[in-house]
Amino acid sequence: MEKRKTGYVGYLLVLASAVLWGTLPVISSICYQLGSNGITAGAMRAYLAALIFFVWLLADGSLKKLKLSEVPFYLLYGIAAGGGTFVFYMIAIESLSISMAAMLLYTAPAFVVIFDRVFYKVPITGYKLAAVAGCFAGSFLVVRGYDLSAFTGSLKGILIGLGAGVSYSLTSVLGKKAKRLHDGKMNSGLMVIFGSLAFLFLKPPFQIERPSAMLLLLYLCLAVVGTVIPYFLYLKGIDQGIDIGAASIIATVEPVVGTILGTVLLGQTLQWPQVLGMGIMILGILLSVKGQESDPDSFSREEK
């Protein structure tokens, strides 16, 4: 019973992280209206989040726990998962439409389930397959994938978009290994800190123009609300022993939150297929939770 309660806490932490990630499109849109662009906003988000995590881990003494032998793993984790997702997704948006780039990003749960099977020998159950299918179909509707005019782009752009999905999935897959080394706070901090190094080649700090006070405040929101807190909550949730496939599926509620906020705050139109997609995604999330509930050994297996 205690394991199951712990698992429910993990689900709630992951859900909270996804809700916060869902604020990113709205905050980013306001940044663009004030003269920023995707690469600059992404770089500022990464640099500020890395600085906040560095100060936090340094202040509470956590950085002292990092062993030199662990640095190569966290360098891989940060660049492949955090930095890779940021960079690939931004390039995909430039090469494809926003809808198509988003759809390719949300292939992440499928990659998580596959990698979890390959690297950790976790079974692929019918519940997981149904949940992944439901979340993918739901996200397709939420991001208006039915608008065929939005689905244009080159093979190179599609591959880059899939690269974003793979990188996003590694947050969970490598996070499962990272939790054996440190807790969620340490793992999220090191991933973001090392992940920010990817932007040194794409948009080094000296190439960023001095932002206005309002734009700087929005960048801080991207860093704190859209990065530091949600990554901390997500990896803290994985610490609870929940199935990483279920975690990645729950995290797909992000576009639902983004769409709702865009409708309420930015006056965007909400179409009925999007509402249907939200319902399908919620069903997929419930299936993923039910799947782990039906496997009494799942929590203990995740701890191995």
N, C-alpha and C positions, 0 to 999 in steps of 0.2 A: 504493500500500500504506500509506503514512504517513497519507494522508487517512482510509483505512478504520480504521486503528488509533485515530486521533483520534476517529472517530465512535463506536467501541466504548467509549472512555473517557466520551464524552458520554452514551451509554446508561446506563452504570453510575452516573454522577453523578445522572441523573434518577431512576433506580431507587432509589438511596439516599435521595433527597429524598422520594420517595413512601412509603418505609418509615417515615421519621420523621414525615411527615404522618399516617400510620396510627396513631400514638400519641395523636393529639388526642382521639378519642372516649373513650379510657380515662382520660386525665388530666382531661378535662372532667367525666366522670361522677363522679370522686372529688371534684372541686371542688364539684359540685352537692350531693353527700352532706354536704359540710361547710358548706352554707348559701349557696353562691354561686348565680348564675343565668347563663343564656346571654349576656345583654347585658353584664353586669358582667365575666364571664370573658373575653368577646371584647374588651372595651375594655381591660382590663388586659393582655391578650396584645398588643394593638396598641401601647399606650403603652410598655410595657416593651421590646418588640422595637425600636420606633423609637428609644428612648433608647440601647439597646445598640449599634444600628447607627450612631447619631449619634456616640457616643463613639469607636467603632472607626474610622470614617471621618475623624473629626477628629484622632485620635491619629496615624494613619499619613499624614496630609496629603492624603488623597484628595479631601476636600471642596474643596480649593483648585482642583481641576481642573474643578469645576462652573462652567459659564459662565451668565451671567444669561439669555442667549438660550435656554438649554436648560430653564430652570425651568418654562415653560408645558407643555412636553412631559412632564416628570416629574410635574408636578402632575396632568395628565390620566392618566398611567400609574398613579400611586399611588392616586388616588381611584377611577378606573374599574376597575382590575384588583384591587389589594389591598383597598382600603376597600370597594369595591362587592361583592366576594365575601363579605367578612365580614358586612356589613350585610344584604345581600339574603338570604343563607343563614339568618341568625338570624331574620329576619322570616318567611321561608318556613317554618321549623320551628314558629313560633308559629301560623301560619295553616293549615299542613298537618300531616300526620304526619311523623315523622322519616324514615321510609322513602321517602315521596313526595318530600320535600325533597331527600334524597340522590340519588334517581333523576334529578331535574331538574338537580341540580348536575353529575352525570356525563354530561350531554349536551354538556359542554364540548368533548370531542374532535371531535364533529361540527361545532361552530362553528369550531374551529381549522382543520379541513380546508377548510371553505367560505371563511373569511376569508383563508386562505393562498392560495387560488385567486383570490379577488377582488382582493386588494391586492398579492400578490407573483407572481401568474401561475404558481403551482406546480400541475402537473397533479394531478387526482384520479384515482389509479390504482385498479385492481381490488383490489390488496392493501390499500390504505387503506380502501376501502369495506368490505371483509370484516373488517378489523381493528376498525374503528369499530363495526360491527354486532356482532361477537363480544364486544367489551368492554362494549357497552351491554347486551346480553343477559346476559352474565355478572354484571355489577353488579346487574342486576334481580334475579337469583337470590340474590346475596350479601347484599343489603339486605332480602331477604324480600319482594320486590315481588309475589310470588304470594299474599301474604296480602291479599286484596281488602278486608278490613275496615280496612286501614291507608290505603287510597287514597280519602280523603275530603278535601274542601276546596273553596274558592270559585275562580272563574275568576281573581280578583285574586291569590289565593295562588299559583296555578299560574304566572301571568305573572311574579310576583316570583321564584318558583323558577327559571324560565327565565332571568330576569335574573341570578341567581347563576351559572348555567351560562355565560352570555355573558361576565360579568365574569371568571370563572375562565379562560375561553379567552383573554382579553386579556393574561393574564400571559405567554403564549407569543407571541401575535400582535404585541403592542407590544414584547415582549422582543426580538423579531427586529430591530426598528428600533433599540432601545436599545443593542444590542451594537455598533452602528456608532459609538456615541458614547463608551461606556465599557465596562469589563470587568464580569464577573458580580457581583463584590463591590459595586462602585459602583452598579450597576443594581438589585440586590436591596435594598441599603440605602436608596437614594432612593425606590424604590417603597414600601417599608414606612414610611419616615418621612413621606412625603406622604400615604400611604394612611391613616395614623393620624388625620389631620385630620378624616376623616369622622366619627369618634367624638366629636369636640368638640361636635357637634350632637345626637348620640344619647345619649351618656353622658359628660359632661365630668368631668374628674378630681375636682373638688370635690364631686361627687355620689356618689362611691364611698366606701363606709364603710371604715374602717381594717381590713384583714384580719388574721387570726391569723397566727402565724409559719408554721404548716403550709400555710395557704391561700396565703400570699405565696410560699412555696417552689414550690407547684404552679403559680401564675401565672408564675413564672420558668421553669418547665419548659415551659409553653405557649409562652412567648416564645422561649426558646433552642432547645429540642428541636423544637417544633412550628412555628417561624416563621423565626428568624434562620438557623439551619443549613440547613434544607431549601430555603428560597428562594435562599440563596447557592449551594447545590449545583445546584438546578434551572437557574438562569440561567447558571451556570458550564458546565453541560452544553450549553445552547443555544449558548454561546460556541464549542463544539467543532465547530459546523457541522452538527449533526444536524437532520433534518427536524422542524419543530415539531409537525406532525401526529403523527409517531411519538412525540415526547416527551410529548405530552398523553395519548396512548394508554397509554404505559408508566406514566405517573403514576396511571392508574386502578387500579393495584395497591394503592393506599391503602386502599380498603374491605376488601380481603382481609386486609391486615395488622391493621386495626382489629378485624375479626371474630375473627381468631385470638387477638389479645391479649385481647379481651373474653371469649373462651371460657376462656383459660388463667388470666387474672388476676381476672376478675369472676365467673367461674362461669356465664357465659351458655351456653345450649344451642346447639350447632352441628347444624343439620339437613342431611340429605343433599342437598337441592337447592342449599344454599349451597356444599357441597363441589363439586358439579357446576359451579356458577357460577364458582368459583375456577379450575377447569380450563379453562373456556371463555375466561375473561379472560386466562389465561396463553397460550392458543393465539392470541388476538387480538394480544397483545403480540409474540409470535414472528412473526406475520404482518406486523406493522408494521416490525419490524427486517428481515425478509426482503425486504419491499418496497423499502426503501432500499438494501439490498445488491444487489438486482437492477437498480438504476439507477446505473450507474457515474458519472453526472454529478451525482448528487444532492448530494454534499458540496460540490462547487464551486459549484453553483447556490445553495445556502444561504448561501454567502459573499458573493454579489452584493448 
